[in-house]
Amino acid sequence: MASTVQQSEMSAGEVVLGLLVERPDTCYQLDKRMAERLGSAEFSRGAAAGAIKRLQERDLVRPVEREERTSLQLVDGRRKTVYEPTPAGVEHFRRWLRASTQTPPVREELHAKIALWGSEDLSRLIEIVHEAEMSCTQRLQELSRRMRLEREAADPAEWAQTMQLLVMTGEVTWWDARIKWLQDVRIYLERQYERQRNLDGMGRGQAHQRSLGGIRRGQEEHQRSLGGMGRGQAPTR
């Protein structure tokens, strides 16, 4: 069954799929791993089992064949099924991981992508974070404009208007903090990306130097061999 990446609010499905891509596991262990990796999402107990059922219906995960299991998974004395992603599930997860987040970005979705992202292809993750940063900045600008207009038109005697301004002030503070966090994440990732590029460059340079060193050593050995042959020859008259 073909899978498509839908731009909908993040569910446990993508998280469970990503954790299974890392390694096969049981629903019980998946619930624990979800809580450890994405505690802020506050997934309900048993969320992994529901996600597994939906993923199976879409042919994105499957039970691991018993003979392929390295060990029995027992919980409270009962054997639990170990699940793994199908090839279509792996492809779906990779496409979801690289897709842009919603506008405005859903916090848990972006957190999940960062938590599940490997060290490869950081440039795409930097783009996703930057897109979220720009989206949040636009949202903050619109909210600030609305709050300014509300404040100019507000009647101090109107309790409801005053409370609305207090709520908007809280939203402005939240979006501002969110943007600062996204900026910090982006700057960190950019530094890591540059570090990786420098290490890759050093690796290529060292490989080139080793290659040149091997050529030089070969030339020196060749010269010594020629010198030995010359010394071993009888003097000509």
Backbone bond lengths (Angstrom), bond angles and torsions (degrees), N, CA, C in turn:
res aa  C-N    CA-C-N  psi(-1)  N-CA   C-N-CA  omega(-1)  CA-C   N-CA-C  phi
1 M - - - 1.470 - - 1.519 109.24 -
2 A 1.301 116.52 127.75 1.456 119.66 -178.13 1.519 109.38 -72.08
3 S 1.337 116.04 143.90 1.466 120.65 179.82 1.511 108.93 -114.24
4 T 1.316 115.64 150.76 1.456 121.17 177.39 1.502 108.21 -130.40
5 V 1.340 116.10 149.20 1.451 121.10 177.59 1.515 107.73 -86.57
6 Q 1.303 117.28 114.95 1.448 121.90 -179.04 1.517 109.13 -98.32
7 Q 1.339 115.66 136.17 1.450 120.61 177.81 1.531 108.45 -84.25
8 S 1.307 116.53 75.58 1.456 122.10 178.67 1.505 108.24 -125.93
9 E 1.331 115.24 168.12 1.452 118.85 -179.08 1.524 109.74 -58.77
10 M 1.321 115.03 138.08 1.457 119.69 -175.19 1.520 110.95 -59.74
11 S 1.318 115.80 132.08 1.455 121.67 174.12 1.518 107.67 -110.31
12 A 1.327 114.77 -179.94 1.459 118.53 178.18 1.522 111.65 -68.22
13 G 1.331 117.56 -17.76 1.455 121.38 -175.60 1.510 114.35 -56.06
14 E 1.336 116.73 -51.58 1.464 119.96 -178.31 1.521 111.35 -64.85
15 V 1.331 116.25 -38.10 1.467 119.78 179.68 1.527 110.48 -65.20
16 V 1.335 116.33 -47.73 1.465 120.55 178.66 1.523 110.40 -60.03
17 L 1.322 116.75 -43.91 1.458 120.68 -179.99 1.529 110.78 -61.40
18 G 1.324 116.50 -42.60 1.460 119.78 178.96 1.516 112.76 -64.47
19 L 1.331 116.09 -39.66 1.467 119.65 178.19 1.523 111.31 -66.32
20 L 1.331 116.79 -35.23 1.465 120.12 177.85 1.528 111.39 -72.23
21 V 1.321 116.77 -31.17 1.466 119.54 174.66 1.527 109.64 -63.04
22 E 1.346 115.85 -36.88 1.468 119.68 176.30 1.520 111.16 -64.81
23 R 1.342 115.99 -46.34 1.467 120.39 175.94 1.524 109.55 -168.18
24 P 1.349 118.65 145.16 1.466 121.83 177.36 1.535 110.23 -60.86
25 D 1.346 116.00 151.46 1.466 118.28 -177.67 1.522 110.30 -163.18
26 T 1.348 114.70 172.43 1.459 121.70 176.59 1.524 109.49 -92.27
27 C 1.333 116.18 164.79 1.464 120.01 177.21 1.530 111.04 -60.89
28 Y 1.323 116.08 -39.13 1.469 120.51 -179.66 1.524 110.70 -60.27
29 Q 1.327 116.14 -48.28 1.456 119.82 -179.63 1.529 111.49 -69.83
30 L 1.316 116.98 -32.60 1.468 120.27 178.02 1.526 110.92 -64.11
31 D 1.346 116.89 -40.50 1.465 119.69 176.32 1.533 110.83 -58.63
32 K 1.323 116.38 -42.58 1.464 120.69 179.79 1.521 111.07 -65.73
33 R 1.313 116.45 -43.77 1.471 120.02 -179.32 1.527 111.56 -66.23
34 M 1.328 117.14 -36.55 1.463 120.69 177.36 1.523 110.78 -63.02
35 A 1.327 116.18 -42.11 1.464 119.88 179.50 1.522 111.37 -66.09
36 E 1.335 116.44 -35.80 1.471 120.32 -179.36 1.523 111.42 -72.76
37 R 1.320 116.61 -41.19 1.463 120.43 -173.77 1.527 112.73 -85.85
38 L 1.344 117.09 -33.42 1.467 120.58 -175.42 1.523 110.28 -137.54
39 G 1.311 114.96 57.90 1.455 119.63 -179.53 1.519 113.36 -60.90
40 S 1.341 117.06 -31.12 1.463 120.30 -177.30 1.530 111.86 -66.39
41 A 1.332 117.71 -22.72 1.465 120.47 179.46 1.520 111.74 -73.42
42 E 1.341 117.00 -20.85 1.459 122.83 176.45 1.533 111.99 53.48
43 F 1.332 115.15 51.92 1.460 119.10 175.30 1.523 109.53 -64.28
44 S 1.325 116.27 141.21 1.454 120.20 -179.67 1.525 110.68 -71.96
45 R 1.310 115.84 157.62 1.455 120.38 177.37 1.531 109.53 -63.78
46 G 1.316 116.02 131.96 1.457 120.04 -177.28 1.510 113.70 89.27
47 A 1.341 116.76 4.31 1.468 119.91 -179.58 1.520 111.46 -62.00
48 A 1.326 116.19 -33.24 1.466 119.49 -178.68 1.525 110.94 -64.08
49 A 1.340 117.39 -40.92 1.464 120.56 -178.91 1.524 110.82 -62.81
50 G 1.328 116.81 -42.45 1.462 120.33 177.69 1.521 111.53 -63.95
51 A 1.338 115.49 -40.40 1.460 119.52 179.38 1.526 111.00 -66.15
52 I 1.328 115.77 -41.39 1.468 120.03 179.00 1.527 110.52 -59.73
53 K 1.327 117.80 -43.02 1.458 121.64 179.81 1.523 110.79 -59.72
54 R 1.340 116.49 -45.00 1.473 120.04 -179.35 1.528 110.82 -68.23
55 L 1.330 116.48 -39.30 1.457 120.24 179.94 1.527 111.27 -66.91
56 Q 1.331 116.58 -36.86 1.465 120.12 177.41 1.527 110.98 -64.85
57 E 1.334 116.60 -39.74 1.461 120.32 179.10 1.523 111.25 -61.68
58 R 1.327 116.50 -26.49 1.468 120.88 179.54 1.529 111.92 -98.65
59 D 1.336 115.83 9.07 1.470 121.57 178.83 1.524 112.33 59.22
60 L 1.336 116.30 36.48 1.463 120.41 178.92 1.524 112.36 -100.63
61 V 1.335 117.05 -19.48 1.468 121.46 174.94 1.525 108.25 -136.39
62 R 1.343 115.65 164.35 1.465 121.29 179.20 1.522 108.47 -154.84
63 P 1.337 117.04 157.58 1.475 119.09 174.55 1.525 109.58 -68.39
64 V 1.314 115.60 145.82 1.463 120.52 175.99 1.515 108.54 -75.92
65 E 1.326 116.86 133.81 1.457 120.04 177.26 1.527 109.58 -61.07
66 R 1.326 116.89 138.59 1.463 120.99 -172.26 1.525 112.35 -56.80
67 E 1.338 116.67 -40.53 1.461 118.40 -176.96 1.520 112.37 -69.30
68 E 1.357 116.27 -15.16 1.452 119.60 179.75 1.523 111.96 -89.40
69 R 1.334 117.30 -12.22 1.464 120.16 -177.00 1.517 110.68 -74.47
70 T 1.321 114.62 138.17 1.463 119.04 179.73 1.529 111.51 -81.59
71 S 1.328 117.86 -21.98 1.465 120.84 -179.83 1.524 109.27 -160.02
72 L 1.325 116.70 157.52 1.456 120.84 176.88 1.516 109.48 -74.52
73 Q 1.323 117.23 142.14 1.447 122.09 176.43 1.521 107.73 -105.06
74 L 1.312 117.30 104.79 1.451 122.55 -178.14 1.521 110.21 -111.76
75 V 1.320 116.40 131.41 1.463 122.51 175.89 1.514 107.31 -130.23
76 D 1.353 117.05 121.42 1.471 122.66 -177.09 1.525 110.81 53.79
77 G 1.332 115.96 38.10 1.454 120.59 176.69 1.510 115.14 79.23
78 R 1.320 117.26 1.30 1.459 120.77 -179.42 1.523 110.44 -112.16
79 R 1.327 115.14 141.01 1.454 119.86 179.35 1.523 109.52 -75.32
80 K 1.308 116.48 132.39 1.453 122.36 -179.64 1.527 110.07 -111.44
81 T 1.313 116.10 144.80 1.459 121.34 -179.42 1.519 110.45 -73.42
82 V 1.313 114.92 135.03 1.466 121.55 175.22 1.521 107.82 -97.69
83 Y 1.326 116.18 133.11 1.464 121.49 -178.03 1.528 110.43 -112.67
84 E 1.324 115.02 155.04 1.455 122.54 176.96 1.530 108.44 -141.70
85 P 1.330 118.27 157.43 1.469 119.86 178.01 1.525 110.89 -77.42
86 T 1.312 116.16 147.74 1.456 120.78 171.38 1.529 107.79 -81.57
87 P 1.324 118.70 167.14 1.479 119.07 175.00 1.524 112.26 -55.35
88 A 1.356 116.44 -38.25 1.468 119.25 176.71 1.522 110.81 -65.49
89 G 1.340 117.07 -34.49 1.465 120.59 178.00 1.514 112.29 -66.77
90 V 1.327 116.66 -40.94 1.466 120.88 177.34 1.519 109.99 -61.85
91 E 1.332 116.20 -44.63 1.468 120.55 -179.81 1.517 111.02 -64.71
92 H 1.340 116.85 -41.78 1.464 120.82 178.38 1.526 110.95 -60.99
93 F 1.321 116.45 -45.42 1.468 119.94 -179.05 1.519 110.77 -62.60
94 R 1.328 117.38 -44.15 1.464 120.09 -179.04 1.518 111.48 -63.06
95 R 1.328 116.42 -38.06 1.464 119.62 178.20 1.529 110.60 -68.37
96 W 1.341 116.51 -42.04 1.473 119.38 177.78 1.523 110.76 -62.59
97 L 1.331 116.26 -42.13 1.456 120.82 -176.74 1.524 110.82 -61.18
98 R 1.333 117.87 -39.39 1.455 122.37 -175.85 1.527 113.33 -87.66
99 A 1.342 117.36 -9.43 1.459 120.55 -179.45 1.524 110.64 -74.14
100 S 1.325 115.73 151.79 1.464 120.14 176.59 1.522 109.41 -65.46
101 T 1.331 115.99 151.97 1.463 120.28 177.34 1.520 109.32 -79.61
102 Q 1.318 115.46 171.40 1.455 120.17 -179.32 1.515 111.15 -65.34
103 T 1.310 115.94 163.04 1.455 122.42 175.85 1.524 108.21 -120.04
104 P 1.352 119.39 115.98 1.470 124.83 -6.36 1.522 110.96 -68.24
105 P 1.333 116.65 154.00 1.464 119.28 -175.43 1.519 112.85 -64.37
106 V 1.329 115.19 137.33 1.468 120.64 174.33 1.525 107.51 -79.50
107 R 1.315 116.29 127.49 1.460 120.43 -173.69 1.522 112.12 -56.15
108 E 1.346 116.77 -50.63 1.457 120.04 -175.46 1.523 112.23 -63.95
109 E 1.333 116.92 -34.49 1.467 119.74 179.87 1.525 110.75 -63.99
110 L 1.321 116.83 -46.44 1.463 120.56 179.74 1.524 110.38 -66.33
111 H 1.336 117.10 -41.18 1.462 120.52 177.95 1.526 110.34 -59.51
112 A 1.337 116.44 -41.15 1.468 120.58 -179.40 1.522 110.71 -63.85
113 K 1.319 117.00 -42.10 1.468 119.78 -179.49 1.526 110.79 -64.69
114 I 1.310 116.66 -42.19 1.462 119.94 178.84 1.525 110.50 -64.55
115 A 1.349 115.87 -42.82 1.471 119.94 -177.59 1.522 112.15 -66.03
116 L 1.338 117.37 -32.80 1.462 121.34 -174.79 1.521 113.50 -98.05
117 W 1.331 117.18 -4.00 1.460 120.19 -177.67 1.525 110.56 -73.91
118 G 1.330 116.35 136.24 1.461 120.46 174.53 1.522 110.75 -80.67
119 S 1.313 116.20 -174.95 1.463 120.16 -178.14 1.520 112.27 -82.80
120 E 1.349 117.28 -7.32 1.453 119.91 -178.22 1.531 110.56 -87.47
121 D 1.333 115.67 156.29 1.464 123.30 175.30 1.529 112.23 52.50
122 L 1.326 116.67 51.03 1.461 120.21 179.00 1.523 111.65 -66.52
123 S 1.327 117.50 -23.73 1.458 119.96 -177.89 1.526 110.92 -59.99
124 R 1.340 118.26 -37.99 1.464 120.64 179.16 1.522 110.80 -69.65
125 L 1.328 117.92 -40.22 1.464 120.14 177.84 1.528 110.02 -63.84
126 I 1.317 117.57 -38.12 1.468 120.94 176.79 1.523 109.90 -60.96
127 E 1.338 117.78 -41.51 1.461 121.58 177.88 1.530 111.08 -62.07
128 I 1.336 116.85 -43.62 1.463 120.62 -179.44 1.526 110.89 -62.71
129 V 1.330 116.70 -44.40 1.468 120.83 179.26 1.526 110.37 -64.93
130 H 1.330 116.44 -40.40 1.469 119.92 179.54 1.528 110.74 -65.40
131 E 1.336 117.43 -39.98 1.463 120.67 176.56 1.526 110.43 -59.98
132 A 1.333 116.55 -43.82 1.462 120.60 178.61 1.529 110.55 -64.01
133 E 1.320 116.11 -39.74 1.471 120.68 178.91 1.528 111.01 -61.30
134 M 1.347 117.09 -44.99 1.465 121.20 -179.92 1.532 110.82 -66.87
135 S 1.339 116.50 -38.33 1.458 120.44 179.17 1.524 110.88 -64.83
136 C 1.324 116.55 -43.63 1.468 121.11 178.34 1.526 111.27 -65.36
137 T 1.322 116.60 -38.23 1.464 120.88 178.44 1.522 110.80 -62.55
138 Q 1.343 115.75 -43.13 1.460 119.80 177.23 1.522 111.19 -62.89
139 R 1.326 115.70 -41.83 1.477 120.10 178.92 1.524 110.70 -62.98
140 L 1.335 117.10 -41.01 1.460 121.33 179.77 1.523 110.76 -65.75
141 Q 1.319 117.39 -40.71 1.464 120.72 179.24 1.525 111.21 -62.84
142 E 1.331 116.26 -43.26 1.466 120.20 178.53 1.520 111.13 -64.27
143 L 1.334 115.86 -42.23 1.460 120.43 -179.51 1.527 111.32 -66.23
144 S 1.321 116.61 -40.10 1.467 120.53 178.67 1.526 110.82 -64.41
145 R 1.320 116.92 -39.19 1.459 120.50 178.19 1.530 110.58 -64.37
146 R 1.335 116.25 -44.52 1.458 120.14 178.26 1.524 111.62 -61.86
147 M 1.331 116.16 -41.64 1.455 119.85 -178.53 1.536 110.62 -66.17
148 R 1.313 115.81 -37.04 1.465 119.08 178.66 1.529 110.64 -64.00
149 L 1.326 116.63 -43.02 1.463 121.05 178.71 1.523 111.11 -66.00
150 E 1.341 115.83 -40.91 1.465 120.00 178.73 1.525 110.97 -63.26
151 R 1.339 115.62 -40.11 1.461 119.58 -178.41 1.530 110.51 -67.00
152 E 1.332 116.48 -39.03 1.474 119.91 -179.93 1.527 111.66 -67.12
153 A 1.345 115.41 -33.56 1.467 118.69 -177.44 1.523 113.31 -93.92
154 A 1.316 117.47 -5.85 1.466 120.32 -173.28 1.521 111.76 -71.75
155 D 1.309 114.28 144.10 1.460 122.19 174.33 1.532 107.05 -103.46
156 P 1.349 117.95 115.96 1.467 120.27 -177.91 1.520 113.46 -53.82
157 A 1.316 116.74 -23.21 1.461 119.83 -178.55 1.534 111.65 -80.57
158 E 1.337 117.03 -13.96 1.466 120.68 -178.58 1.531 109.34 -88.84
159 W 1.317 115.32 107.33 1.471 120.95 -176.86 1.536 111.82 -61.26
160 A 1.301 117.93 -43.08 1.461 121.94 -177.59 1.529 111.10 -61.56
161 Q 1.319 116.89 -41.14 1.467 120.35 179.38 1.530 110.84 -65.52
162 T 1.321 115.77 -39.93 1.465 119.77 179.36 1.526 110.47 -63.78
163 M 1.334 116.47 -43.89 1.460 119.99 179.10 1.534 111.18 -64.15
164 Q 1.342 116.42 -37.06 1.460 120.29 178.15 1.519 110.91 -63.43
165 L 1.310 117.19 -39.29 1.465 121.24 177.54 1.524 110.97 -64.71
166 L 1.334 116.29 -38.40 1.465 119.61 177.96 1.532 110.58 -63.32
167 V 1.325 116.73 -41.85 1.463 120.96 177.94 1.517 110.86 -63.03
168 M 1.322 116.96 -44.14 1.464 120.98 -179.62 1.523 110.88 -64.83
169 T 1.341 116.48 -36.04 1.468 119.92 176.96 1.527 110.46 -61.81
170 G 1.336 115.72 -41.60 1.459 119.53 177.24 1.520 111.94 -63.29
171 E 1.338 117.34 -39.78 1.463 121.03 178.85 1.527 111.07 -65.49
172 V 1.321 116.68 -40.71 1.470 120.27 177.57 1.527 110.20 -60.84
173 T 1.332 116.03 -44.70 1.465 120.39 179.51 1.523 110.77 -61.50
174 W 1.350 117.25 -41.42 1.463 121.40 -179.29 1.520 111.06 -64.49
175 W 1.337 117.35 -48.42 1.467 120.65 -179.25 1.523 111.28 -64.36
176 D 1.333 116.50 -37.37 1.467 119.49 178.90 1.527 110.90 -63.77
177 A 1.337 116.68 -43.85 1.470 120.43 177.65 1.524 110.89 -64.62
178 R 1.333 116.48 -37.88 1.460 120.82 178.74 1.529 111.40 -62.19
179 I 1.324 116.10 -43.26 1.467 120.69 179.59 1.518 110.48 -63.45
180 K 1.327 117.25 -42.82 1.469 120.53 179.40 1.532 110.33 -61.85
181 W 1.330 117.36 -39.97 1.469 120.55 178.11 1.516 110.61 -64.78
182 L 1.323 117.39 -44.53 1.462 121.06 179.13 1.524 111.11 -61.67
183 Q 1.322 116.36 -39.43 1.465 119.81 177.35 1.520 111.18 -62.96
184 D 1.328 116.55 -42.62 1.473 120.41 178.39 1.532 110.69 -62.93
185 V 1.339 116.50 -42.39 1.467 120.38 179.01 1.519 110.25 -62.89
186 R 1.335 116.47 -46.33 1.468 120.33 -178.75 1.525 111.52 -61.49
187 I 1.327 116.93 -44.30 1.464 120.43 -179.55 1.525 110.58 -63.37
188 Y 1.326 116.72 -41.51 1.471 120.17 178.38 1.529 110.54 -62.31
189 L 1.340 116.37 -46.90 1.467 120.11 -179.52 1.530 111.37 -63.70
190 E 1.329 116.56 -38.29 1.473 119.47 178.79 1.525 110.92 -63.52
191 R 1.330 116.36 -38.96 1.468 119.71 177.55 1.521 111.02 -66.25
192 Q 1.330 115.89 -41.65 1.463 119.25 178.52 1.529 110.99 -64.70
193 Y 1.321 115.60 -38.57 1.466 120.24 179.05 1.523 110.89 -63.55
194 E 1.339 116.35 -44.77 1.470 119.98 177.96 1.527 110.88 -64.37
195 R 1.331 115.77 -37.59 1.463 119.90 178.08 1.525 110.55 -62.68
196 Q 1.329 116.51 -43.78 1.461 120.21 177.60 1.520 111.76 -61.11
197 R 1.327 115.94 -43.26 1.470 119.94 179.99 1.520 110.87 -63.44
198 N 1.337 116.00 -40.69 1.470 119.14 179.04 1.523 110.99 -65.34
199 L 1.357 115.69 -41.28 1.464 119.01 178.75 1.526 111.00 -65.29
200 D 1.344 116.13 -39.37 1.465 119.35 176.89 1.512 110.81 -63.09
201 G 1.350 115.59 -40.68 1.459 119.46 178.55 1.515 112.07 -65.17
202 M 1.349 115.21 -41.32 1.464 118.97 177.38 1.515 111.03 -63.78
203 G 1.359 115.46 -38.54 1.461 119.01 179.47 1.510 111.73 -63.20
204 R 1.337 116.05 -42.23 1.467 119.23 178.27 1.513 111.01 -66.81
205 G 1.373 115.28 -38.80 1.468 118.43 178.79 1.515 112.04 -65.11
206 Q 1.352 116.23 -41.03 1.462 119.88 179.10 1.525 110.80 -66.02
207 A 1.354 115.85 -38.23 1.459 118.62 177.88 1.523 110.35 -63.75
208 H 1.340 115.87 -38.86 1.463 119.73 178.86 1.520 110.63 -66.14
209 Q 1.347 116.07 -41.69 1.463 119.32 178.95 1.522 110.97 -64.65
210 R 1.350 116.48 -40.26 1.462 119.34 177.42 1.518 111.03 -62.67
211 S 1.331 115.43 -38.04 1.464 119.43 178.72 1.522 110.98 -64.82
212 L 1.360 115.61 -44.25 1.464 119.21 178.23 1.521 110.79 -64.29
213 G 1.366 115.27 -39.41 1.462 118.75 179.17 1.519 111.17 -62.76
214 G 1.334 116.71 -39.10 1.457 120.03 177.87 1.520 111.76 -64.18
215 I 1.339 115.78 -39.49 1.472 119.43 178.40 1.520 110.54 -64.38
216 R 1.347 115.75 -43.39 1.471 119.16 -179.74 1.525 110.94 -63.32
217 R 1.350 115.27 -44.05 1.461 117.74 179.22 1.525 111.21 -62.29
218 G 1.319 115.88 -37.62 1.460 119.52 177.66 1.520 111.67 -63.87
219 Q 1.348 115.01 -40.65 1.464 118.65 178.78 1.524 111.11 -66.20
220 E 1.348 116.07 -40.45 1.466 119.24 179.37 1.523 111.25 -64.13
221 E 1.351 115.82 -42.36 1.460 118.78 179.19 1.523 110.69 -64.56
222 H 1.337 115.38 -36.53 1.453 119.55 178.83 1.523 110.23 -64.85
223 Q 1.341 116.29 -41.71 1.458 120.24 179.18 1.518 110.90 -65.48
224 R 1.341 116.67 -41.59 1.466 118.88 178.14 1.521 110.51 -63.61
225 S 1.340 116.22 -38.57 1.458 119.73 178.56 1.514 111.15 -62.98
226 L 1.329 116.69 -41.92 1.463 120.33 177.88 1.518 110.71 -64.79
227 G 1.346 115.91 -39.18 1.468 119.48 179.15 1.516 111.26 -64.29
228 G 1.358 116.55 -40.43 1.459 120.30 179.01 1.515 111.27 -64.77
229 M 1.316 115.71 -39.54 1.457 119.08 177.96 1.514 110.92 -63.95
230 G 1.345 115.25 -38.05 1.476 118.48 179.68 1.513 111.41 -65.32
231 R 1.375 116.69 -39.72 1.444 118.76 -179.33 1.529 112.04 -71.04
232 G 1.330 115.60 -27.25 1.466 118.78 -178.39 1.514 113.20 -81.09
233 Q 1.321 118.43 -11.80 1.448 120.83 -179.37 1.527 111.22 -78.17
234 A 1.343 115.99 144.99 1.474 120.25 176.51 1.513 109.03 -72.27
235 P 1.353 117.65 141.38 1.452 120.92 -179.81 1.535 109.89 -62.19
236 T 1.292 117.37 135.43 1.461 122.03 178.31 1.505 110.56 -85.45
237 R 1.325 115.68 147.72 1.462 120.55 178.31 1.506 109.28 -97.76
